Amino acid sequence: MKTKSTAALARARGACGLGMAVATPWALAKVNDLPGGPAVNQLNLTPGATAMSLHLYDLHNIVMLVCLVIFIGVFGVMFYSIVKHRKSLGYKPASFHESVVVEVLWTLAPFLIVVTLGAMATRAVVAQKDTSNADLTIKATGYQWKWGYDYLNGEGQGIQFLSTLDPAHRAMSDAGTPEGDDYLLKVDNPLVVPVDKKIRIVTTANDVIHAWMVPAFGVKQDAIPGFVRDIWFRAERTGDFYGQCAELCGKEHAYMPIHVKVLSQEDYSKWVEGEMKKIAAAADDPTRQWTLDELMARGEKVYAANCAVCHRPDGKGAMPIKPLDGSAIVRDEDKNKQIAIVLNGAAGGAMPSWKQLSDTELAAVVTYTKNAWSNKTGQMVQPAELLAARK
């Protein structure tokens, strides 16, 4: 029951990102406002950190005001008529067949309201889709259950990485012991962008439909396999901003957060420089022969960053997730069985494909699982074997 309650809390936190809040005694005691995210007792949408989010905030308030006026007007007249013209006071109902004036009024008034609000909303939608003249273009690819980011154009072009829920937060969820204001929102690699620059986000997906949503930026765009969609934002202040996949994408849907770190231009340039150095250092030659110790050290890092969220750091698995410790496939002498699974996925997508990782990373993580915990097979997989298996 604790796990179900925690998952429900995660979904509630997602709703908070849309401007709703859960104000339970537990929440008040354990959770504080999250800068760039939902706030305790937050009832309305957040004004956000972009001009677009402010515009949507104002549009929302206008629509709510119109709804309130209509509600008061309609129900006010209705209850006034019921109370003041009731039969006990001697009133008799009027007898008439139709009124042209009334027919015109109750047709014209809703028409004008809908057209006015529609024009205002259309203006916002058109502005959201104007992704021209972007300073930076980033592709966000949805996977079950993580995000992949590729910097396509602008400063940082060539940078790519996966963004996955912090394994410690998944462990807290499994144990039913949530902690921290960023519970189920912390990731290993946040998306980093510069402040006051137009950022174009191109969305797609590798498996099922996902949705990239950051309420503070006023953006939400579906990520559909085989299709490309785009949206943009321009953050007006630095800081950390959070969102979640907003499309029901499977059993791990609650564990697919989005973290965007907005930096000053100077700090962003420093971050890009550091990432470029990492890319150069990680440009492994797939024909190189690695030692077992080297593969184990590299594989442990790859496992912690990509596999531990589902299979757990100790390889024991969780609920329907099969354990890797003691797995017959992992211990099998035919290495190609495990290689085929990491490349192509298995169990109808429950185990996703990891083709987006490099040959060296996949060789290292397969070697690691074959020799970690109680497996101790002594088997090694070289990057060249992954390269051959891809063909």
N, C-alpha and C positions, 0 to 999 in steps of 0.2 A: 504493500500500500504506500510505503514511503516513496518508492520509485515513481508510482503514478502521480502522487502529489507533487513531486518535484517536476515531473514533466508538465503538469498543469501549471505550475508556477512559471516554467519557462515560457509556455504559451501566453500566460498573462503578461509577462515582461514584454513579449512581442507586441501585445495589444497596447501596452503602455507606450511603446514607441509611436503608436498612432495617435497618442494624445489621451489615452485612458490610463487609469491607475487603480491598483488594488490596494485599498486602505484597510487591510486587516490588522488586528493588534500585533500579529506576528511580524507583518511587514514594517509596521511603525517601529517596532523594537529592534529589528535587525537590519533594515535597509535605509540608507541615506540617499539624498538626491545624487544622481550620477551626472556629472558635467558632460554635456553633449549627448545625454540620453534621457530616459524617463525620470520624472521626479515623484517623490512621495506625495500622495494626495493630489496629483495633477489631474484636473478634470477636463481641460480643454487641450487643443492641439498646442504643440510647442511653436513659438514664433520662429525658431530655427536660426540658421547661420548663413542663409543665402537670401538674395532678393526674391527668388522664386518661392522659397518657403514662407517668406513674409506675405507675399501676394496671395498664396494659397490660404494662409492664416486669415487674412482680411476677407477673402472670398467666402471662407467657411463661416466667419462671424456674420457676414451679410445674409447668407442663406439661412442661418439659424434665426436671425432677427426677423426675416420675412416669414419663416415658419411660425415664429412666436406671434407675430401680428395676425396671421391668418387664424391661428389657433384661438387667440383671444377673441377675434372678431366673430368667427363662426360659432364657437361655443358660448360666447357672451350673448349673442342674439338668440341662440337656441334656448339657453336657460332662462333668459329674460322673458322670452315668449311663454315658456312653460309655466313660470311662476306668476307672471302678471295676467295671463289670459287663461287661467285654468277654469274649469267648469264650476268649481265650488264658489267662485266669485261671480258667477252668473253670466260669464261670457259665452257666447254662442259662436261656433266656427263660421267663418265667412264662406260663402258659396260662390266660387268662380271657377272657370274652366282653364284659362291660361292667361298669361301676361307677356306680351311681346317685350316690354321693357325689362322684366326680370330675366327672360330668356337671353336677351342681348347682353345684359350685365354679367350674368354668371358664365357666359361664354367668353366675353371680351376680357374680363378681369384675369382669369387664369391664363388666357393666351398671352396677354401682355407680361404677366409675371414670368411665365416659362421662357418667352422670347428674350426678355431682359437678362434673366439668370443664365440662359443658354449662351447669349452673346459674351457675357463676362467669363464664363467657363471656357468657351472656345478660344478666347484671347489667351488664357492661361495655357491651354493645351498646345496651341500653335507655338507659343514661346518655349514650352518645354521641348518641342521637337526641333527647334532651330539649333542644330549641333554644328553649324558652320563656324569656321575660323577658330577652332579649338586650339588652345596652347599645348594641350597634352591629350593624347588618345590612349585609353587603356581598355583592353578586352577583359571582361569578367566572365569566366566560364564556370557554370554550375556543375558540380559533381555530387554524387551521393557519398558523403555529405560534407562538402568543403567548397571553397572558391579558389579558382586559379586565376591569377592576374598576369597579363602580358602587356608591357608598355610598348605600344606600337609606333607612336610618333611623339616628337617633342623631347625635352630633356629627360633622359632616362631610357631612351629607346633601347630595347634589347633585354631589359630587366624582366624576369619572369619568376614567379614563385607560387606556391600553394599556401592558402590561409586556412588553418584548421583550428577547431576548438581546442583550447588548452587541455591536455589530458587530465590535469589535476581537477578541472571543473567537471569533466565527465565522471571522474571517480567520486567527487562529492555528490553528484546527481545519483549515481548508482547506490551510494551509501545513504542517501536521504539526509545529508548534512550540508545544506547550502551555506556558503560564507561569502562575504564581500559584496560591495555595491555593484560590481560588474559580473555577478554570477551568471554563468552560461553566455557571457559576451566576450570573454577574454580569448584572444587567438594568439597563435605563435608568431604569425607574420601579418601585421596590419597593412592595409593599403596606405601608402604614403603619397601625399600630393602637396604642392605648394599653395600658399594662400593667395587669394585674389587673382587666380588664373582660371581660365575656362577649361574645365576638365570634361572631356567626352568619354562616356562609358559605353562600350559596345558589348552587348550581352548575347550569350548563346549558352548551350548546355550540352553535356556529353551523354546524358542518359534519359532523364525525365525533365518535366517542366519545373524550373525554379523561378525565383523572382528576386532581383537585387533592389533592396529598399533601404534607404537611410532617411528617416523622417525629418531630421534636422536640416537636410539639404532639399527637401521637397521633391525627392526622386523615388520612383518605383517603376521598374521595367521588367517584364517577364523575360526569362532566359529559356528559349525553346530549342530543343535539339534540331539541327538542320536549318535553323533560321538565325538571322542576325537582326537585332534591334539595337537602338541606341537612345541615349538620353544624356543630359549634361548638368553640371552644377558649377558654381563659382563661390567657394567658401570665402566669407568676408572676415573671418577671424581664425586664429590658430587654435588648436586643441584636439581632443579626441571625441569622435562622434560614432554612434553605434546604430546598427540596424540588424535585420535578420532576413533570411529567406522568407518571403511572404506568399509562397505557393506551397501547398501541401505536397511534399516531394517524397514521402516515405516515412518509415518508422523512426528515422533519426532527424526528422524535420526540425525538432526543437533544439538540435545541437549544430546548427549551421549559421552562426552569427557573422556579422559584418562589422569590422572595426576600421575606421578611416582616421588616419593621423594627419592633420593639417599642420604643416611646418612653414616657417618663414622661408623666403626664397633662398637666403644664405644657408639655412640649416638643410633645406631640401637638396641643394647642390652638394653639400657635404655627404648627405645620405646617398645620393646617386654615385658619387665618387667611390664611396665604400662598397656599394653593391657591385660596381663595375670591377673592382679589385677581386671581389668574391667570385664573379663570373669567370674572370681570367684564371683564377686559381683552381676553379672547378672544371675547367675545360679539359676533361680527361680523354686520353687517347684510348679508344675501345680495344686496341690491339695490345695494350700493355698487360703484362702478366703481374697480378697482385699476389702478395703473400696472404696466408690465412689471417694473420694478425691484422694486416692492413684492411682486409675485407670486413673483419669483425668490428673494428673500430669505426669504419665508415658505415657499416650496416646498422650498428646500434643507433647512430644518429638518425639515419633514414627511418628506422623503425619507430623511434620516439616521435618523430615529426609527422609520420603519416599513418602508421599502423596501430600504435598503442591506444588510440582513442577507442577503437572497436575491440581489438584483441587483448587489450590491457598490457601494461608494461611487463607483467610476469608471464604473458603468453597463454593465460588460462581461459581467455574468452569471457563472454558474459551473455547470459540468457540464450538467444538463438545463435549468437556468434560462436563459431566453432573454435576450440582452443588450438593453438599452434604447438604448445608444449605437449609432446607425445603424439602428435598428428601422424597418421600413417602415410599421408602424402608427403609431408615434410621429411619424414625419415626414409622414404622410398629411395632406393638406389638410382632409380630413373629420375634424374634431375629435371627432365623435360616436362614431367607432370606438373611440378610446382611452377616452372617457368611459364607454362601455358596458362595457368590460372592468374598469375600476376600480370600477364600481358593482355589476356582476353576477359578476365573476370569469371565468375561462376555463380551458381545458384540463382539464375535468373536476374542477375544484377545486384543481389544482396552483397556479393563480393565484387566490387567495381574493378574495372580495368585500370591498370597503372601505367599505361603506355606513355603518359606525359612525363614520367621520370626517365632519367638517362639510363643508358645501358649499364654504366658503372654503378649507379644508385640501386638499380634492380638486382644486379649481380651481388652487390654487397648485402642487401637486405635478405635475399634468399640464402646466401651463405650464413648470415647471422642467425636466421631462424633454424637452420639445419644444425647449428652448433651451440645455440644458447639453451639455457635452462637444463632440462634433462635429456635433450636430443643428442648432443655430442656425437654426431655422425662422422665428423672429420671430413665431410665433403665440402668441396669448394666449387663455386660457379664464377667463371671469368666473364668480363664484359663482352668478349668476343662471342660467347655462347648466346648471350641475349641478342647481340647484333644479328647473328645468324637466325635466331628464332623469329625475329621480326619479318624476315624476308618471306 
